[in-house]
């Protein structure tokens, strides 16, 4: 199968480039950007893409590229750092900007070029960089500019292309079209990869790895773990698959009862419902640091699982998780050694999980997919729309939505407030218009008035965003009447909450969750 090879220099959106190319219908693979050149890795490759990076090309430790990749004769597209890496490697000059450039930025196309085929002369790009090109590399020609930068894209006679902006990010106008122009037009790759292809491929991988052994999936009842369960049940004999739900005490209101109904509908033969809420809440008592919370929860998930596995008698089972691309990337597990940690997901960076991953005893069938792809796979597996389109819920649960120290009282308050928020979204036909919505209980109290009395109540933040894949997000634009009414319902129903605020931050610069 023809494919595109992506060289990853540690960007948080490298996997998103691969995601967009798959969306076009083309298979792609990723290797570390500083990999030594080996002709064997070019088998079936029709084009190369160099990713962005958290590094600047001129700083110590910045990832270097084996220049033999330039001599393959294959077309190359450099994005952001890749754009600057190509400049430096061809005797150009990259320098730091006084002010970093993030977000939307108008681009003007200077001349006709296959990279911008059928793209308007003016469009809005998405920027995320702190450097710019002062001098183009030898043989390069500027083909697009912005208001402040004369070189936003270039081309050379060696079939090398570069762009400063990020076409892989959904907020970039014509981003998919630009990538398709490179992949299908310039590189000439034919379309032939889809979710059916992925299902066939990953099912074969699971069968080959597991053989006749058993697999234990720690399942939350959320979209990711439920789809992972459906995939395992389809790829393997259902008698090999054990589903274990661990109630941490940090779930949403009525969550455990709903999860049991959902899991039973999958047709699993082995379903284990474990109440470990006391262990989790006791272990988290007095802990305020978010990374420490995640580590405690991740380790406890494994230790509780090991205890229950021994009790049930499936000690030698593989451990399966519903880990996604975004979990791996934000936890610094992109390809290579140059990715930065945004936040540690408990199912990725927990020491016990790391140990099992190194031992090869973990199966993560969704670890190459983004949320929208997981939903598509879930529908392909026959799961219901209601299950597939549930809003995402973090593995650590309410632990990362209670800022600061966790107490049982705070859990009760947040569960009730979150229940009311989601209930109102559904009643107002807003739930399916929002990618993710939830409440955050802040570690502060604010003065208020209850009747004629002066009281200090907790401050609750509401978060609602729209997104395509979780890598970027916009704030959901509520009608003010809805926000006012929802706020009033929460403060009137949950007496401990005295003030409600709405988070209007996009991603970036914020993340979707607060911790």
Secondary structure, DSSP 4 states (H G I P E B T S, - for coil): --EEEEEESS-TTHHHHHHHHHHHT-EEEEEETTPPP-GGGGTTEEEEEE---SS-TTSTTPPP--GGGGGS--EEEEETHHHHHHHHHTT-EEEEEEEEEEEEEEEEE-S--GGGTT--SEEEEEEEEEEEEEEPPTTEEEEEE-SS-S-SEEEETTSEEEESS-TTSTTSTTHHHHHHIIIIIIS-PPP---HHHHHHHHHHHHHHHHTT--EEEE--SSHHHHHHHHHHHHHS-GGGEEEEEEE-S-SPTTHHHHHHHHHHHTT-SEEEEEE-HHHHHHHHBT---HHHHHHHHHHHHHHHHHHHHHHHT-TTPEEE----HHHHHHTT-SSSS-PPPS---HHHH-HHHHHHHHTT-EE-TTTT--HHHHHHHHHHTT--HHHHTPPP--TTGGGGTB-SSB-HHHHHHHHHHHHHHHHHHHHTT-GGG-SEEEEEEEEEEEEEEETTEEEEEEEEEEEEEE-SSSSSBEE----HHHHHHHHHHHHHH-TTEEEEEE----BTTS-SS--
